[in-house]
């Protein structure tokens, strides 16, 4: 039969190495307390405060870690130390701005009254001051780049593709690996295109006139009009105000197409001008050569010379509401009925001339007449266009004629001989020589430059 807990305790009561708890248990049993018959252990006894030998001292050992921790916390005074704050040096404003030397960065020595205890000194972190910004501060203070206004910061600029010539051949053979960029001629062509396509604020009118017929006035109007339509975002308009049965629309469309189209003329437009309140209504009285819109002149000789200055101004007012650029083919002379209204509404002039002594003299006489009749600005800013329509012989000194006219106008441009212009039929840019097309581009650019 196994020994009871009481017998086992008595057998080992005098053991010097017995724990204190077992000796207390034996003493309690000696006083008559009953053991736990089933487990052989004593029930937990909570001592009262009076049983503690040192009431005012440190707390005695407890039988529970939670009780011991609670007792330890009760003996400490409640205190809360706020965490120290750190202010960057570049945000600190000194009380004395004059102290700019290095000694202003050294904190003053603490006095005896301000000395802290060791525990308080360890709990506080000393303030840290830096003399210059870090990389992160510099990035934060710098403005963010704009992807819209500064696309070059993020995308590498690509050279324009060369067209034609040796540069274009190298680009094609290497598949674009070798891009030498455009040559000087191509850059000049692109500059002309930018000048022609310049955005305009308002509506402008250019009059094309001459004192002699058959020297390229109408062909210049068509060629320049088609060039403007090719490069400008808005469609230009050309008006045939020639009193002598002008053929502006026939030169732009071709005789056959014009005969098959609706025979609406400038007279029909004047007759119904009060009912025009939109571009759709206006287009019923116009013809279209691609993006070039045209108003045909009157073909009936009995009424072709009836257009007055007031009627032209009414037409010009309607056109100005829908077109930013208008060209007016004035016909021969400067004294017919509509001419005063044309010059009154013109922003600049194109004077047509030819490589002949008589043509040069007439162009000079035209500019002199304008200057003496109140159109000094138009004469000073005029563009003289010399068209080599008849391929004159070598006896004519072209340089002398150009020099004779260059000093009395803003710009002089020569159009070389071209069968597509000299035949007097349809004028299209596709069949013209490159030199002729370039001359028309120079004229168109000079016209738009004059719109100020």
MIKE-344228 format. One line per 5 residues: for each residue x, y, z of C-alpha. Coordinates in Angstrom, 2 decimals, padded with zeros to 5 digits. Layout:
% residues N
X:Y:Z  ... $
//
This chain:
% residues 452
000.00:000.00:000.00  001.52:003.36:-001.01  002.36:005.90:001.59  000.04:008.83:002.16  001.08:012.37:001.64 $
001.20:012.93:005.39  003.58:010.08:006.05  005.79:011.15:003.14  005.97:014.74:004.49  006.89:013.64:008.02 $
009.61:011.44:006.64  011.31:014.30:004.98  010.51:017.19:007.37  014.03:017.45:008.67  015.61:017.61:005.19 $
017.64:020.85:005.09  017.25:021.16:001.32  013.41:020.94:001.43  011.70:023.96:-000.18  010.09:026.55:002.03 $
006.63:025.76:000.63  006.84:022.11:001.75  007.90:023.07:005.27  004.92:025.45:005.54  002.66:022.67:004.40 $
003.98:020.36:007.11  003.46:023.02:009.78  -000.15:023.51:008.69  -000.77:019.81:008.82  000.65:019.65:012.29 $
-001.92:022.21:013.40  -004.76:019.87:012.40  -005.70:020.98:008.89  -007.11:018.25:006.68  -005.34:017.36:003.45 $
-007.03:017.02:000.10  -007.76:013.31:000.05  -007.94:013.04:-003.74  -004.91:015.12:-004.89  -002.78:015.27:-001.80 $
-002.28:019.06:-002.16  -003.41:021.93:000.00  -006.00:024.45:-001.30  -004.67:027.95:-002.18  -004.82:030.37:000.76 $
-004.80:034.16:000.14  -003.08:035.90:003.03  -004.64:039.00:004.51  -002.76:042.33:004.66  -002.33:041.96:008.39 $
-000.37:038.76:007.94  002.39:040.56:006.00  005.48:041.11:008.17  006.42:044.46:006.54  003.26:046.46:005.65 $
005.09:049.63:004.60  007.94:048.02:002.67  008.26:046.27:-000.59  005.59:043.79:-001.56  006.28:040.15:-000.71 $
006.32:037.29:-003.21  002.99:036.27:-004.58  001.82:032.97:-005.86  000.83:034.52:-009.24  002.90:036.44:-011.84 $
-000.13:038.63:-012.61  -000.45:039.62:-008.94  003.24:040.37:-008.72  003.14:042.55:-011.83  000.10:044.44:-010.59 $
001.78:045.08:-007.26  004.92:046.34:-008.98  002.95:048.75:-011.16  001.11:050.09:-008.13  004.35:051.19:-006.51 $
005.45:053.38:-009.55  004.02:056.90:-009.96  002.05:057.43:-013.18  003.98:059.67:-015.55  003.95:060.24:-019.28 $
006.86:061.75:-021.19  005.88:063.07:-024.64  008.13:061.92:-027.49  010.68:064.52:-028.56  010.08:066.39:-031.80 $
012.71:067.00:-034.44  012.59:070.06:-036.66  014.72:070.10:-039.85  017.46:072.70:-039.76  016.37:074.36:-043.00 $
012.93:075.05:-041.47  014.26:076.60:-038.22  014.06:080.38:-038.21  016.75:081.87:-035.95  015.73:084.52:-033.43 $
018.69:086.68:-034.44  019.02:086.68:-038.28  022.32:088.53:-038.05  024.08:085.51:-036.53  025.07:083.83:-039.78 $
028.40:082.43:-038.63  029.07:078.78:-037.83  028.77:079.35:-034.07  025.03:079.88:-034.44  024.64:076.17:-035.20 $
026.19:075.10:-031.81  023.58:074.77:-029.00  024.32:076.72:-025.76  025.73:074.88:-022.72  023.05:073.97:-020.17 $
023.04:075.76:-016.78  022.83:074.10:-013.40  019.12:074.85:-013.12  018.50:073.39:-016.54  020.49:070.18:-015.96 $
018.37:067.09:-016.32  018.53:063.87:-014.38  020.26:060.91:-016.05  016.95:059.13:-016.60  015.35:062.22:-018.12 $
018.39:062.85:-020.31  018.19:059.34:-021.67  014.43:059.61:-022.32  014.82:062.71:-024.50  016.44:062.65:-027.92 $
018.70:065.64:-028.63  017.53:067.89:-031.47  019.30:067.22:-034.76  019.98:070.13:-037.14  021.39:069.72:-040.64 $
022.98:072.61:-042.48  021.85:071.70:-046.02  019.02:069.87:-047.73  019.19:066.24:-048.61  018.47:064.80:-052.04 $
014.94:063.89:-050.96  014.29:067.46:-049.79  015.59:068.85:-053.09  013.29:066.55:-055.10  010.33:067.46:-052.89 $
010.95:071.21:-053.31  011.51:071.08:-057.09  008.44:071.45:-059.35  007.05:068.38:-061.02  007.79:068.17:-064.78 $
004.87:068.73:-067.13  004.31:065.92:-069.65  002.23:068.22:-071.91  004.27:071.43:-072.08  007.66:069.66:-071.94 $
007.39:066.44:-073.93  011.06:066.66:-074.89  012.04:065.73:-071.32  010.64:062.24:-071.73  010.75:061.49:-075.47 $
013.89:061.68:-077.54  013.46:064.01:-080.50  013.49:062.22:-083.83  015.01:063.73:-086.94  012.61:064.42:-089.82 $
012.71:061.90:-092.61  014.69:063.08:-095.66  012.82:063.09:-098.95  014.66:062.61:-102.21  018.30:063.18:-102.98 $
021.23:061.27:-101.54  019.91:061.62:-097.99  016.58:060.05:-098.93  018.31:057.22:-100.82  020.53:056.39:-097.82 $
017.53:056.43:-095.53  015.62:054.02:-097.82  018.54:051.62:-098.37  019.32:051.34:-094.64  015.70:051.02:-093.63 $
015.86:054.21:-091.59  018.96:053.18:-089.62  020.98:056.03:-091.09  018.93:059.21:-090.89  020.98:062.21:-092.00 $
017.98:064.51:-091.70  016.53:066.72:-094.42  018.74:068.78:-096.67  018.69:072.55:-097.03  016.18:072.50:-099.88 $
013.77:070.29:-097.99  014.06:072.53:-094.92  013.24:075.55:-097.07  010.18:073.78:-098.47  008.99:072.91:-094.98 $
009.48:076.50:-093.86  007.34:077.70:-096.76  004.64:075.25:-095.73  004.68:076.60:-092.17  004.36:080.16:-093.40 $
001.43:079.28:-095.66  -000.42:077.32:-092.96  -000.11:080.04:-090.32  -003.32:080.44:-088.34  -005.14:083.69:-089.02 $
-007.45:085.72:-086.84  -010.09:087.16:-089.12  -010.76:087.24:-092.87  -008.31:088.65:-095.45  -008.53:089.47:-099.14 $
-005.81:089.62:-101.81  -006.45:091.28:-105.17  -004.62:090.02:-108.28  -004.51:092.68:-111.01  -002.57:093.89:-114.04 $
-002.75:096.59:-116.72  -002.14:094.13:-119.55  -003.97:090.93:-120.37  -002.41:087.56:-121.13  000.56:087.81:-118.77 $
-000.44:085.20:-116.17  -002.92:086.97:-113.87  -005.61:084.26:-113.86  -003.13:081.36:-113.89  -001.39:082.92:-110.89 $
-004.74:083.20:-109.06  -005.53:079.53:-109.70  -002.02:078.25:-108.91  -001.75:080.23:-105.68  -005.32:079.32:-104.70 $
-004.64:075.58:-105.14  -001.42:075.94:-103.14  -003.24:077.66:-100.28  -005.86:074.89:-100.32  -003.12:072.26:-100.14 $
-001.33:073.65:-097.09  -003.95:075.53:-095.12  -006.36:073.90:-092.72  -009.22:076.15:-093.84  -010.37:076.23:-097.46 $
-009.65:079.44:-099.41  -012.07:081.17:-101.76  -011.39:082.73:-105.19  -013.73:085.32:-106.72  -013.85:086.08:-110.43 $
-014.49:089.84:-110.62  -013.21:090.17:-114.18  -015.66:092.36:-116.15  -014.55:090.83:-119.45  -016.08:087.35:-119.10 $
-013.37:085.94:-116.89  -012.35:082.28:-117.13  -011.17:081.67:-113.56  -013.41:078.64:-112.98  -012.57:077.14:-116.39 $
-008.84:077.31:-115.59  -009.42:075.61:-112.21  -011.93:072.93:-113.28  -011.43:072.54:-116.99  -013.74:073.67:-119.75 $
-015.62:070.37:-120.01  -016.38:069.99:-116.30  -017.45:073.61:-115.99  -019.93:073.31:-118.84  -021.53:070.25:-117.22 $
-021.80:071.87:-113.79  -024.50:074.23:-112.55  -024.12:077.60:-114.34  -024.27:079.63:-111.14  -022.35:082.91:-111.40 $
-021.63:085.99:-109.33  -024.82:087.55:-110.74  -026.95:084.73:-109.31  -025.24:085.18:-105.97  -026.06:088.89:-105.92 $
-029.65:088.19:-106.82  -030.21:085.92:-103.79  -027.62:087.29:-101.38  -030.21:088.26:-098.76  -031.25:084.62:-098.31 $
-027.72:083.37:-097.58  -027.36:082.72:-093.87  -025.03:079.71:-093.80  -022.11:078.13:-095.63  -024.47:075.49:-097.00 $
-026.60:078.17:-098.60  -023.51:079.92:-099.98  -022.08:076.70:-101.47  -025.01:076.51:-103.92  -023.47:079.43:-105.81 $
-019.88:078.13:-105.71  -017.70:075.65:-107.61  -015.09:073.40:-106.05  -011.66:072.50:-107.40  -010.60:070.21:-104.59 $
-010.52:072.36:-101.47  -010.44:075.60:-103.48  -013.90:077.19:-103.59  -014.66:079.49:-106.51  -017.30:082.02:-107.53 $
-017.63:082.17:-111.30  -017.71:085.46:-113.19  -020.53:086.53:-115.44  -020.19:085.10:-118.95  -022.89:087.19:-120.63 $
-021.15:090.22:-122.25  -024.22:092.37:-121.74  -024.10:092.12:-117.93  -020.46:091.20:-117.29  -019.44:094.83:-116.79 $
-022.38:095.63:-114.50  -020.68:094.65:-111.20  -020.36:097.79:-109.08  -018.17:098.57:-106.09  -021.14:098.38:-103.70 $
-022.17:094.97:-105.03  -018.66:093.64:-104.67  -018.49:094.87:-101.07  -021.73:093.02:-100.31  -020.23:089.82:-101.69 $
-017.03:090.40:-099.79  -018.99:090.83:-096.56  -020.72:087.47:-097.03  -017.45:085.72:-097.92  -015.66:087.13:-094.87 $
-018.09:085.32:-092.58  -017.00:081.86:-093.79  -013.48:082.14:-095.28  -010.26:083.44:-093.74  -008.45:083.84:-097.09 $
-009.98:085.15:-100.32  -008.36:085.85:-103.70  -010.00:088.22:-106.18  -009.19:088.06:-109.89  -009.68:091.71:-110.84 $
-009.30:091.51:-114.56  -007.36:093.97:-116.70  -007.05:097.60:-115.59  -007.74:099.44:-112.39  -010.53:101.77:-113.48 $
-013.57:099.53:-114.04  -016.67:099.86:-111.86  -015.87:097.28:-109.15  -012.22:098.25:-108.79  -012.71:100.86:-106.08 $
-014.58:098.37:-103.90  -011.89:095.72:-104.48  -009.04:098.04:-103.52  -010.99:099.32:-100.54  -011.36:095.81:-099.08 $
-007.96:094.42:-100.15  -005.31:093.64:-097.54  -002.50:093.21:-100.08  -001.99:093.07:-103.86  -000.36:090.79:-106.41 $
000.74:092.65:-109.54  001.12:090.37:-112.56  003.87:091.20:-115.03  005.87:089.53:-117.82  009.41:089.37:-119.17 $
008.97:092.16:-121.65  009.79:095.83:-121.64  006.13:096.73:-122.02  005.09:094.38:-119.20  007.65:095.79:-116.80 $
006.61:099.34:-117.61  002.92:098.56:-117.05  003.63:096.95:-113.69  005.58:100.01:-112.62  002.80:102.29:-113.86 $
000.27:100.29:-111.82  002.23:100.74:-108.60  002.67:104.46:-109.29  -001.05:104.88:-109.96  -001.90:103.17:-106.66 $
000.51:105.33:-104.70  -000.93:108.53:-106.21  -004.59:107.57:-105.57  -004.50:106.94:-101.85  -003.29:103.31:-101.82 $
000.29:103.90:-100.75  000.29:100.98:-098.28  -001.00:098.58:-100.93  001.66:099.72:-103.39  004.44:099.51:-100.82 $
003.46:095.98:-099.70  002.61:094.68:-103.15  004.01:091.39:-104.53  005.13:091.55:-108.16  004.92:088.20:-109.99 $
006.77:087.91:-113.31  005.57:084.91:-115.33  007.75:083.67:-118.17  004.74:082.72:-120.23  006.10:083.11:-123.78 $
009.65:081.83:-123.09  011.21:085.07:-124.28  014.34:085.09:-126.35  017.81:085.61:-124.98  017.73:089.25:-126.17 $
015.62:090.21:-123.14  017.65:091.00:-120.05  015.60:089.32:-117.31  017.91:090.47:-114.56  017.49:094.10:-115.61 $
013.68:093.79:-115.57  013.69:092.19:-112.12  016.02:094.86:-110.80  013.78:097.54:-112.31  010.73:096.27:-110.36 $
012.30:094.97:-107.17  012.89:098.38:-105.62  009.25:099.50:-105.76  007.51:096.52:-104.11  007.78:094.34:-101.01 $
008.75:091.17:-102.86  009.37:090.07:-106.44  008.88:086.42:-107.45  009.54:084.89:-110.87  007.49:081.98:-112.25 $
009.49:079.96:-114.83  008.11:078.91:-118.17  005.77:075.95:-117.85  003.51:074.39:-120.48  000.93:073.69:-117.77 $
000.52:077.44:-117.35  001.21:078.71:-120.87  -001.45:076.62:-122.66  -004.28:078.67:-121.18  -006.27:075.59:-120.18 $
-006.63:073.61:-116.95  -004.10:074.45:-114.24  -003.32:071.58:-111.83  -000.41:071.30:-109.44  000.31:067.68:-110.40 $
001.44:068.54:-113.95  003.50:071.59:-113.06  007.28:071.58:-112.83  008.83:071.54:-109.36  010.22:075.04:-109.98 $
006.76:076.34:-110.88  005.17:074.78:-107.82  007.89:076.25:-105.63  007.26:079.71:-107.12  003.55:079.43:-106.29 $
004.45:078.38:-102.76  006.66:081.42:-102.38  003.82:083.65:-103.60  001.33:082.03:-101.21  003.76:082.40:-098.29 $
004.38:086.07:-099.14  000.61:086.67:-099.28  -000.01:085.14:-095.84  002.98:087.05:-094.43  001.25:090.28:-095.46 $
-001.83:089.47:-093.34  -001.08:091.39:-090.15 $
//
